[in-house]
């Protein structure tokens, strides 16, 4: 379990580092700041984000899940407020950073699926013919 937590922390730090390279307005001053920001973001995602998702569920459903991106951007913005040395200049930068983190997460999922299984399996369900691929 500890290995899994450390792996997620490492992946989060890697994602934040890539965000600082890609997104203008997101900066980190040191490697220690990056590690601390990854830790705070992980804790915020574990404890604060589920509460926010529950509170914003109606608007998330109404926007077909797009409001979840706003919640993720708020988590990044909150992390920047709590961690000295990790800066996000405005909510627009936080929103773009959240989008990049989501895309990195999807890419990492596909890559890990490909490495472990050998291919990426998508499930297609056809209810008319009751076929599942």
Residue pairs with C-beta under 8 A, 6 or more apart in sequence:
8 42
9 35
9 38
9 39
9 42
11 108
12 38
12 41
12 42
13 34
13 35
13 37
13 38
15 101
15 104
15 105
16 28
16 34
16 37
16 38
16 41
16 86
16 101
17 28
17 34
18 100
18 104
19 26
19 97
19 100
19 101
19 104
20 26
20 27
20 28
20 34
22 100
23 93
23 96
23 97
23 100
24 93
25 88
25 89
25 90
25 92
25 93
25 96
26 76
26 80
26 87
26 88
26 89
26 93
26 94
26 97
27 86
27 87
28 34
28 37
28 85
28 86
28 87
29 85
29 86
29 87
30 85
32 85
33 83
33 84
33 85
33 86
34 86
36 83
36 85
36 86
37 79
37 80
37 83
37 85
37 86
40 79
40 82
40 83
41 75
41 76
41 79
44 75
44 78
44 79
45 75
48 75
48 78
49 71
49 72
49 75
52 71
52 74
52 75
53 60
53 68
53 71
56 67
56 70
56 71
59 67
60 66
60 67
60 68
60 71
69 95
69 98
69 99
69 102
70 95
70 98
72 98
72 101
72 102
73 91
73 94
73 95
73 97
73 98
74 94
75 98
76 88
76 94
76 97
76 98
76 101
77 88
77 91
77 94
79 86
80 86
80 87
80 88
80 94
88 94
88 97
110 120
113 119
113 120
113 121
114 120
122 133
123 132
123 133
124 132
124 133
125 131
125 132
126 132
